[in-house]
């Protein structure tokens, strides 16, 4: 199982590589560049499924 995913902020395009939690879905993420709080898109379980390079552990 891959635990690392690179999130891309949909507002400023900043990329940040993060470790995904194994035991929960992360619905929100604060961009460290523009400080906008992004949330999962409708139909996705978390921000990694919406904006990450790798789907979250529960979807892998």
VMD Tcl script that builds the backbone (N, CA, C; Angstrom):
set m [mol new atoms 180]
animate dup $m
set s [atomselect $m all]
$s set {name element resname resid chain x y z} {
  {N N UNK 1 A 0.838 -1.179 0.000}
  {CA C UNK 1 A 0.000 0.000 0.000}
  {C C UNK 1 A 0.886 1.246 0.000}
  {N N UNK 2 A 0.543 2.200 -0.836}
  {CA C UNK 2 A 1.294 3.457 -0.925}
  {C C UNK 2 A 0.691 4.442 0.073}
  {N N UNK 3 A 1.535 5.024 0.914}
  {CA C UNK 3 A 1.057 5.920 1.969}
  {C C UNK 3 A 1.387 7.387 1.703}
  {N N UNK 4 A 2.102 7.678 0.634}
  {CA C UNK 4 A 2.514 9.045 0.335}
  {C C UNK 4 A 1.805 9.519 -0.929}
  {N N UNK 5 A 1.301 10.736 -0.887}
  {CA C UNK 5 A 0.609 11.310 -2.038}
  {C C UNK 5 A 0.966 12.790 -2.130}
  {N N UNK 6 A 1.067 13.297 -3.340}
  {CA C UNK 6 A 1.338 14.717 -3.533}
  {C C UNK 6 A 0.028 15.426 -3.838}
  {N N UNK 7 A -0.360 16.315 -2.932}
  {CA C UNK 7 A -1.576 17.108 -3.104}
  {C C UNK 7 A -1.261 18.354 -3.917}
  {N N UNK 8 A -2.154 18.708 -4.829}
  {CA C UNK 8 A -2.029 19.937 -5.605}
  {C C UNK 8 A -3.192 20.843 -5.244}
  {N N UNK 9 A -2.888 22.023 -4.736}
  {CA C UNK 9 A -3.929 22.978 -4.364}
  {C C UNK 9 A -4.664 23.439 -5.627}
  {N N UNK 10 A -5.995 23.331 -5.645}
  {CA C UNK 10 A -6.747 23.753 -6.833}
  {C C UNK 10 A -6.808 25.270 -6.998}
  {N N UNK 11 A -6.393 26.014 -5.978}
  {CA C UNK 11 A -6.453 27.476 -6.026}
  {C C UNK 11 A -5.148 28.106 -6.498}
  {N N UNK 12 A -4.018 27.627 -5.958}
  {CA C UNK 12 A -2.741 28.259 -6.320}
  {C C UNK 12 A -1.792 27.316 -7.062}
  {N N UNK 13 A -2.108 26.017 -7.112}
  {CA C UNK 13 A -1.269 25.064 -7.823}
  {C C UNK 13 A -0.080 24.536 -7.038}
  {N N UNK 14 A 0.059 24.966 -5.777}
  {CA C UNK 14 A 1.171 24.511 -4.942}
  {C C UNK 14 A 1.066 23.008 -4.703}
  {N N UNK 15 A 2.199 22.316 -4.756}
  {CA C UNK 15 A 2.233 20.868 -4.541}
  {C C UNK 15 A 2.939 20.564 -3.225}
  {N N UNK 16 A 2.349 19.646 -2.469}
  {CA C UNK 16 A 2.922 19.254 -1.188}
  {C C UNK 16 A 2.774 17.744 -1.015}
  {N N UNK 17 A 3.879 17.070 -0.729}
  {CA C UNK 17 A 3.838 15.628 -0.514}
  {C C UNK 17 A 3.515 15.359 0.950}
  {N N UNK 18 A 2.489 14.558 1.170}
  {CA C UNK 18 A 1.984 14.283 2.514}
  {C C UNK 18 A 1.856 12.780 2.738}
  {N N UNK 19 A 1.910 12.386 4.005}
  {CA C UNK 19 A 1.644 11.005 4.401}
  {C C UNK 19 A 0.146 10.909 4.703}
  {N N UNK 20 A -0.509 9.927 4.098}
  {CA C UNK 20 A -1.953 9.775 4.280}
  {C C UNK 20 A -2.260 9.000 5.560}
  {N N UNK 21 A -3.302 9.401 6.283}
  {CA C UNK 21 A -3.701 8.626 7.464}
  {C C UNK 21 A -4.282 7.278 7.037}
  {N N UNK 22 A -3.959 6.227 7.797}
  {CA C UNK 22 A -4.444 4.882 7.468}
  {C C UNK 22 A -5.850 4.623 7.983}
  {N N UNK 23 A -6.206 5.263 9.079}
  {CA C UNK 23 A -7.419 4.883 9.792}
  {C C UNK 23 A -8.556 5.897 9.709}
  {N N UNK 24 A -8.449 6.874 8.818}
  {CA C UNK 24 A -9.511 7.877 8.695}
  {C C UNK 24 A -9.443 8.548 7.331}
  {N N UNK 25 A -10.543 9.173 6.946}
  {CA C UNK 25 A -10.572 9.965 5.714}
  {C C UNK 25 A -10.324 11.418 6.081}
  {N N UNK 26 A -9.448 12.074 5.359}
  {CA C UNK 26 A -9.136 13.479 5.624}
  {C C UNK 26 A -9.955 14.341 4.672}
  {N N UNK 27 A -11.010 14.964 5.204}
  {CA C UNK 27 A -11.935 15.745 4.388}
  {C C UNK 27 A -11.407 17.133 4.048}
  {N N UNK 28 A -10.540 17.686 4.914}
  {CA C UNK 28 A -10.040 19.047 4.739}
  {C C UNK 28 A -8.518 19.068 4.774}
  {N N UNK 29 A -7.943 20.060 4.083}
  {CA C UNK 29 A -6.496 20.249 4.072}
  {C C UNK 29 A -6.219 21.730 3.851}
  {N N UNK 30 A -5.344 22.299 4.666}
  {CA C UNK 30 A -4.978 23.712 4.522}
  {C C UNK 30 A -3.692 23.813 3.708}
  {N N UNK 31 A -3.766 24.505 2.582}
  {CA C UNK 31 A -2.605 24.700 1.719}
  {C C UNK 31 A -1.561 25.529 2.464}
  {N N UNK 32 A -0.331 25.045 2.468}
  {CA C UNK 32 A 0.724 25.770 3.184}
  {C C UNK 32 A 1.230 26.987 2.414}
  {N N UNK 33 A 0.851 27.124 1.147}
  {CA C UNK 33 A 1.268 28.274 0.341}
  {C C UNK 33 A 0.248 29.419 0.435}
  {N N UNK 34 A -0.998 29.154 0.031}
  {CA C UNK 34 A -2.011 30.223 0.006}
  {C C UNK 34 A -2.931 30.197 1.230}
  {N N UNK 35 A -2.785 29.172 2.069}
  {CA C UNK 35 A -3.537 28.999 3.312}
  {C C UNK 35 A -5.041 28.819 3.109}
  {N N UNK 36 A -5.457 28.454 1.899}
  {CA C UNK 36 A -6.858 28.141 1.640}
  {C C UNK 36 A -7.135 26.729 2.143}
  {N N UNK 37 A -8.275 26.549 2.803}
  {CA C UNK 37 A -8.682 25.221 3.242}
  {C C UNK 37 A -9.456 24.577 2.097}
  {N N UNK 38 A -8.926 23.463 1.591}
  {CA C UNK 38 A -9.608 22.757 0.507}
  {C C UNK 38 A -10.360 21.573 1.106}
  {N N UNK 39 A -11.428 21.159 0.442}
  {CA C UNK 39 A -12.195 20.010 0.917}
  {C C UNK 39 A -12.398 19.036 -0.229}
  {N N UNK 40 A -12.725 17.815 0.129}
  {CA C UNK 40 A -12.935 16.767 -0.865}
  {C C UNK 40 A -14.067 17.158 -1.809}
  {N N UNK 41 A -13.922 16.802 -3.073}
  {CA C UNK 41 A -14.960 17.075 -4.062}
  {C C UNK 41 A -16.132 16.127 -3.838}
  {N N UNK 42 A -17.334 16.525 -4.242}
  {CA C UNK 42 A -18.497 15.641 -4.098}
  {C C UNK 42 A -18.233 14.287 -4.767}
  {N N UNK 43 A -18.533 13.218 -4.048}
  {CA C UNK 43 A -18.317 11.874 -4.565}
  {C C UNK 43 A -16.987 11.261 -4.177}
  {N N UNK 44 A -16.047 12.087 -3.680}
  {CA C UNK 44 A -14.753 11.581 -3.218}
  {C C UNK 44 A -14.771 11.481 -1.700}
  {N N UNK 45 A -14.023 10.509 -1.171}
  {CA C UNK 45 A -14.039 10.305 0.281}
  {C C UNK 45 A -13.099 11.249 1.030}
  {N N UNK 46 A -12.095 11.803 0.323}
  {CA C UNK 46 A -11.123 12.647 1.021}
  {C C UNK 46 A -10.368 13.541 0.037}
  {N N UNK 47 A -9.549 14.436 0.569}
  {CA C UNK 47 A -8.783 15.354 -0.284}
  {C C UNK 47 A -7.731 14.623 -1.116}
  {N N UNK 48 A -7.241 13.484 -0.640}
  {CA C UNK 48 A -6.249 12.729 -1.411}
  {C C UNK 48 A -6.879 12.128 -2.661}
  {N N UNK 49 A -8.130 11.673 -2.548}
  {CA C UNK 49 A -8.829 11.132 -3.724}
  {C C UNK 49 A -9.176 12.253 -4.710}
  {N N UNK 50 A -9.399 13.457 -4.207}
  {CA C UNK 50 A -9.751 14.591 -5.070}
  {C C UNK 50 A -8.537 15.272 -5.689}
  {N N UNK 51 A -7.481 15.488 -4.918}
  {CA C UNK 51 A -6.371 16.336 -5.363}
  {C C UNK 51 A -4.996 15.679 -5.283}
  {N N UNK 52 A -4.932 14.409 -4.900}
  {CA C UNK 52 A -3.653 13.736 -4.727}
  {C C UNK 52 A -3.225 12.910 -5.926}
  {N N UNK 53 A -1.949 12.562 -5.942}
  {CA C UNK 53 A -1.412 11.717 -7.008}
  {C C UNK 53 A -1.712 10.244 -6.761}
  {N N UNK 54 A -2.054 9.905 -5.513}
  {CA C UNK 54 A -2.383 8.534 -5.130}
  {C C UNK 54 A -3.673 8.565 -4.323}
  {N N UNK 55 A -4.584 7.644 -4.610}
  {CA C UNK 55 A -5.829 7.533 -3.840}
  {C C UNK 55 A -5.504 7.114 -2.408}
  {N N UNK 56 A -6.407 7.414 -1.491}
  {CA C UNK 56 A -6.205 7.101 -0.076}
  {C C UNK 56 A -6.165 5.586 0.156}
  {N N UNK 57 A -5.618 5.151 1.308}
  {CA C UNK 57 A -5.488 3.717 1.579}
  {C C UNK 57 A -6.800 2.937 1.470}
  {N N UNK 58 A -7.908 3.504 1.885}
  {CA C UNK 58 A -9.176 2.766 1.823}
  {C C UNK 58 A -9.658 2.559 0.389}
  {N N UNK 59 A -9.157 3.345 -0.569}
  {CA C UNK 59 A -9.558 3.208 -1.970}
  {C C UNK 59 A -8.512 2.463 -2.814}
  {N N UNK 60 A -7.366 2.159 -2.227}
  {CA C UNK 60 A -6.320 1.441 -2.976}
  {C C UNK 60 A -6.634 -0.041 -3.071}
}
mol reanalyze $m
mol bondsrecalc $m
mol representation Tube
mol addrep $m
